[in-house]
Amino acid sequence: MGKRLLTSFIGIFAFFAVMLSPKFVLYAAIMIFTIGMLFEMYRVMCVGRFLRGIGYISAVIICLGFVLHKYIAALLAVILIFMLAMIAMHGKVTSKKVLAVGFITLMISVFMSILILTRRYAPKYSVILPFVCAWMTDTGAFLIGNMWGKHKLAEHISPKKTVEGAIGGVIFSIIGSVAFLYIVAMIEIAKAPLPVYVVKFAILGLFASVISQLGDLAASCIKRDFEKKDYGKILPGHGGLLDRFDSVLFAIPFVHYAIMMFIL
């Protein structure tokens, strides 16, 4: 528990420092974290060196594509790269494996790179919101699940998760989203937000929580299939980057488009 709390304290400090840094620092951090998460996923999936290398190169292409406003070109380039890899490696690596690695690479790289769009087009502090929703969900699910959890949510995927914990996660996410709105409003305009925005952020927190929990379960499915407890050990007390960021990963695109379409 001591290691977990210390890691959380240091991580939160570093997180805010990076999120509110100049854009190029954030973009570099996104690329580094993307490659780190792919490294963990490839290790769990037992991906060979050559295919790993293709994955890392593809992740860099996607991140740069988002930075340079060339999203479609980057996605098409990566799809072409994996198509050529499938042809070149046929007979040595199954097409199913290449396609699985390609899908995982695209998913993690694109979802993480959407943070670049959030920082570019939404208000500055918006880039923090998907993390607030996901981590408040994790906290609520852990606390409520431990205190009152009785009904299993998906026992074959994650034995410790409960329906009560999932509901607690949703409630905590709603509270976190509304609290985030009030804090930003007081910083930016020195007054409480309008009631209509409170309602919008509460709804955003609700759906972001549901999506982040689905993302957590999806990531757990992969670990169970490969008989792994954690994705890594880089974060003492927490596991790997993916163990801490899997729920965030799925919340990022939803929060971005919710802000752009329904809040701004």
N, C-alpha and C positions, 0 to 999 in steps of 0.2 A: 504493500500500500504506500509506503514511504517513497519508493522509486516512482510509482505512478503519479503521486502528487507533485514530486519535484519535476518530473518530466512535463506534467501539465503546466506548472507555473512557468518554467523556462519556455515551453512551447507557445503559450499564450503571449508572452512578451515578444518573442521572435515573430509570431504571427502578425501582431499589430504593427510591428516595425516594418515588416515586408509589405503588408497590404496597403499601408499609407505612405510608402516610399515613392520616389519618382517612378514613372511608368516603366522605364527600362529595367529598373531593379525588379519590379513585379513580374515583368515579362521573362526575365532571366530565371527567376524563382519558379515560375510556372513550368518552364522547360525542364529545369532540373528535377522538380517534383514529378513531372510526367515520366521522365526517364527512370526515376527511382521506383515509381509504382509499376512501370512495365518490367523492370528488372525483377521485382518480387513476383509478379504474375508469371513471367517466363520461367522463373526458377520452379515455381509450383507446378507449372504445366510441362516441365522437362523439355523446354525448347532448346534446340541445338544452337551452336554459336553463330552459324551463318544466318539462320533465320532470325536470331536475336539481333544481329547486326542490321539486317534489313528493317526490323521493327524500330530500332533506335533512330535510324536514318529517317524513316517515315515519320516518326514523332517530331523530329526537328523540322522536317518539311511542313508538317501541319501547323506547328507553332509559328513558324516564320510566315506561313501563308496568312494566318490570322493577324499577325503584326503588320504585314505589308498589304493588307486588304485584298489578298489573292486566295480567298477561301476555296472557291470551286476549283481553281487550277491546282491547288495543293491536294485536295481530295482526289481529283482525277489522277494526279501523278502517283499518289500512294496506291490507289486501286490498280493502276498499271504495273507498278513495281511488284505487288503481290501476285498479280496474274502472271508476270514473267517468271517470278520465283517458283510458282506452282509448276510451270512448264519445265524450267531448268532443273528442278529438284525431283521431278517425277521419277518414281522407282526407288528413290532414297527416302523421301518424306511423303507421306500420303497427302493428297489434295485436301482432305478433311482437316488435317493438322495445319496446313498453310492457311486455309480459310478461317480456321478458329483463331489463329494468331493474328491474322489480318483484321478480323472483327474486333478482337480485344484491343489491338493497337489503335484502330480508328476510334473506338468508343472512349477509351481513356484519354487519348490525345485531343479529340474534338471537345469532349466535355470539359476538360481542363482549360482548353484554349478559349472557351466561351467566356472565361473570366476576363480575357483581354478585351472582348467586346463590352462587357459590363463596365470595366474601368474607362473605356473610351467613350461610351454613349450615355451611360447612366450617371447619376450623381456620384461623387467620389466615394462616399461611404457604402454605396450599394454593394460593392465587391465583398463586403464582410457578411452580408445578410445570409447567403446560403450556408455559411459556416455556423452562424447563430442558430438557424433553424435545425440543422443536422445535429449539432452538438447539444443543443437543448433537448432535442428528441432523445438522443442517447442518454443524457442525464436523467430525464424524466422516466424513460423506460427502465433504467437501472434502479432508480430509487423506488418507484411505484411497484415495479415487478418484484423487487426484494421484499417489500412490505406486505403487499396484498396479492401478488401474482398466484393464481391457482389454475387457470385454464391455459393450456399450452397453445401457442400460436402456430408453430410449424415445427413440431418436435423432431421430425426426421431431418430437418435442415439445421435448426439451432435449438437444442433441447432446453436452454435456459430462458428463452423468450416466451412471454405470456401475453395473453389478450389484454390483461389489466395493465401490463407494462407498456404495450403499444398505445393504449388509450392515454396513459400518463405521458408518454412521449409527445403525443399530439397536443395535449394541454400545455406542456412546457414549451413546445415550439410556438404556440399561439402567444403565450405570455412573453417569450423571448422576442418575437417579431414586433409586438406592440411596444415593448420596452425599448427595443432598438429604434423604433419610430420616434418615441418621445425624446430619447437621448439625442438623436440627430437633429430633431426639431429645435431643441433647446440650444444646441451648439450653433446651428445655422441661422435660426430666426429668433431665438430667445423667447419663444412662446410655445404653448401646447399645440399639437397638430389638430386639424379639423376632424370632427367625428367621422366623416366619410372616409378619411384616410385610415383611421383606427380600424374601421370595419374591413377595409381592403387588406390591411396588413394582417389582421386576424385570420382572414380567409386564406391569404397567402401562406401564413404559418401553418395552417391546417393541412393544406394540400402538399406543401413542401415536406412536412413531417411524414405524411403517408408515402410519398415518393422516396424519401430518404430511407425509410424502413424497408421498402421493397428492394431498393438498391443494396442495402445491407444483407438482406436475405439472398439476393442473387449472387453477391460475392461469396456468401457462406456456402451456397450450392457448389461453387467451384472448389472451395477448400475441401468440402466433404467428398466430392468425387475423386479428388487426388489424395484424400486421407491426410490432410494437413490441419493442424490446430490453428496456426497463425501464418500470415504471409511473410513475416520476417521478425527480426529482433532489434531493429535499429532504434526503436523507442522503448526504453526500459519501462516495464509495467504495462505497456500498451500493445506490444507486438511490432508489426511493420507499418509502413506508411499506409498501405491499403487497409490494414485493420483499423486505422484511425480515420482515414479519408474516404472509405468506400461509400458511406452514406452521403457524405458531402458531394462526391462525384456526381451522383444522380440528382442532387438538389440544384446544382449549378445551372443547368440549362433551363429548368423550370422557373427558378427565381429570376433569371435574366429576362426571359420572355414575359413573365408575369409583370415585372417592373415596366418593361418597354410598352406592353400592350394595354395594361389595365391601371397603372398607377401614375405614370408620367403624363 
